[in-house]
Amino acid sequence: MSAPRYLAPKIQRVSVPDPMPVAQALRAHEGLVRLGERLEASRRRLRVIAPGLPGNLMASIQPGPLDEDGWSLLVANASVAAKLRHLLPRLEALLAQAGLPGRIRIKLLQQ
């Protein structure tokens, strides 16, 4: 049965806030802003060393954490890690030329 015509229609109040875009949420929190900056700095370092990587080695590498001690490269397997260890002086020189000096660490991704 419907409500009589003389009664005003019920207004439903929504208690759930409007969704916030992820980018806006990231900008709103200081800790997340710093994390985003560090992630971008890590990606930038990977772009800097990419020309120094032979063949399709880039497909097996991911940028890792960047901290005060250096930067980590995450690699898919031990053979890629061994190859990168041979290339470390060259890769660190590329970073230094770009004004991003620091030590590179190589870490194996856990499967």
C-alpha positions as CSV (number, residue, x, y, z in Angstrom):
1,M,0.0,0.0,0.0
2,S,1.4,3.4,-0.9
3,A,1.5,6.4,1.4
4,P,-1.4,8.9,1.2
5,R,-0.9,11.8,-1.2
6,Y,-0.9,14.5,1.6
7,L,2.3,13.1,3.2
8,A,5.7,14.3,1.9
9,P,7.8,11.6,0.3
10,K,10.4,10.1,2.5
11,I,13.9,11.3,1.9
12,Q,16.5,8.7,2.4
13,R,19.7,9.9,4.0
14,V,22.9,8.2,2.8
15,S,25.4,7.6,5.6
16,V,28.2,6.4,3.4
17,P,30.5,9.2,2.2
18,D,31.2,9.8,-1.4
19,P,34.1,7.7,-2.7
20,M,37.4,9.6,-2.9
21,P,39.7,9.0,-6.0
22,V,42.9,7.1,-5.1
23,A,45.1,10.0,-6.3
24,Q,43.3,12.4,-4.0
25,A,43.6,10.0,-1.1
26,L,47.4,9.6,-1.7
27,R,47.9,13.4,-1.8
28,A,45.9,13.9,1.4
29,H,48.2,11.7,3.6
30,E,51.8,12.9,4.2
31,G,53.2,9.4,4.6
32,L,51.6,8.2,1.4
33,V,53.0,11.3,-0.4
34,R,56.5,10.4,0.7
35,L,56.0,6.7,-0.3
36,G,54.7,7.8,-3.8
37,E,57.8,10.1,-4.2
38,R,60.1,7.2,-3.3
39,L,58.4,4.8,-5.7
40,E,58.7,7.4,-8.5
41,A,62.4,7.9,-7.7
42,S,62.9,4.1,-7.8
43,R,61.2,3.9,-11.2
44,R,63.3,6.9,-12.5
45,R,66.5,5.1,-11.5
46,L,65.4,2.0,-13.5
47,R,64.7,4.2,-16.5
48,V,68.2,5.7,-16.2
49,I,70.0,2.3,-16.1
50,A,67.8,0.7,-18.8
51,P,70.1,1.6,-21.7
52,G,73.0,-0.1,-19.9
53,L,71.1,-3.5,-19.8
54,P,71.8,-6.0,-22.5
55,G,69.1,-7.7,-24.6
56,N,65.8,-8.4,-22.9
57,L,67.2,-8.4,-19.4
58,M,64.9,-5.5,-18.5
59,A,61.9,-7.9,-18.6
60,S,63.3,-9.8,-15.6
61,I,63.9,-6.7,-13.4
62,Q,61.7,-4.6,-11.2
63,P,62.5,-1.5,-9.3
64,G,62.8,-2.1,-5.6
65,P,63.0,-0.1,-2.4
66,L,65.1,3.1,-2.3
67,D,66.5,4.1,1.1
68,E,69.5,5.9,2.6
69,D,71.8,3.0,2.0
70,G,71.0,2.6,-1.7
71,W,68.6,1.2,-4.1
72,S,67.5,-2.4,-4.7
73,L,66.8,-4.1,-8.0
74,L,64.4,-7.1,-7.7
75,V,65.2,-9.8,-10.1
76,A,63.3,-12.9,-11.3
77,N,66.1,-15.5,-10.9
78,A,69.7,-16.2,-9.9
79,S,71.0,-16.1,-13.4
80,V,69.7,-12.5,-13.9
81,A,71.2,-11.6,-10.5
82,A,74.6,-13.0,-11.5
83,K,74.6,-11.0,-14.8
84,L,73.6,-7.8,-13.0
85,R,76.4,-8.2,-10.5
86,H,78.8,-8.2,-13.4
87,L,77.2,-5.0,-14.7
88,L,77.0,-3.1,-11.3
89,P,80.0,-0.8,-12.0
90,R,78.5,0.2,-15.3
91,L,75.0,0.7,-13.9
92,E,76.3,2.7,-10.9
93,A,78.2,4.9,-13.3
94,L,75.1,5.6,-15.3
95,L,73.3,6.6,-12.1
96,A,76.2,8.9,-11.1
97,Q,76.1,10.6,-14.5
98,A,72.4,11.3,-14.0
99,G,73.1,12.8,-10.6
100,L,71.7,9.9,-8.7
101,P,74.8,8.3,-7.0
102,G,74.4,5.4,-4.6
103,R,74.9,1.7,-4.2
104,I,72.8,-0.8,-6.1
105,R,71.7,-4.0,-4.3
106,I,70.4,-7.0,-6.1
107,K,67.7,-9.1,-4.5
108,L,65.9,-12.2,-5.7
109,L,62.1,-12.0,-5.9
110,Q,60.5,-14.7,-3.7
111,Q,58.2,-16.9,-5.7
